[in-house]
């Protein structure tokens, strides 16, 4: 039985470099198992997708996926667990948007806006050029650029199509449909959801 304190957390996973756990696909699959352990009831996992590195030319294609877990952890405590899983896979934070063994992004926790609406809006509206050099010193939720990224939204449609963005007031499925069809088409299925 889940507690009244339980919230859903949306998490996106990605890898485009061999890790301590194997190639990118094996790494994401192993990470999904480890993230799933954090959920009070069985987590929901998307299929696996191949997506071009972001920004273009930043490295080999990624393997991406998304999950919903059900947790009583605070967002910061959950983020710390995700960082521990990344570290276990051999993740080192060297270059922003560089190749990576494992990337676990905390996209949203329930309807939380953290740390506040003004800070969220600042990071959401930051230009791409400034994003290359500025990184937030605190957790921003929902992820301020989730609405721009097909590699986040397409996998999230597998597990959370009806989750509603607390600022935009639109569901994951609606936000994904707002993207250009060419952007959605770049996210190509590798393994369907719940495939053995």
Order of alpha helices (4+ residues) and beta strands (2+ residues): beta-alpha-beta-beta-beta-alpha-beta-alpha-alpha-alpha-alpha-alpha-beta
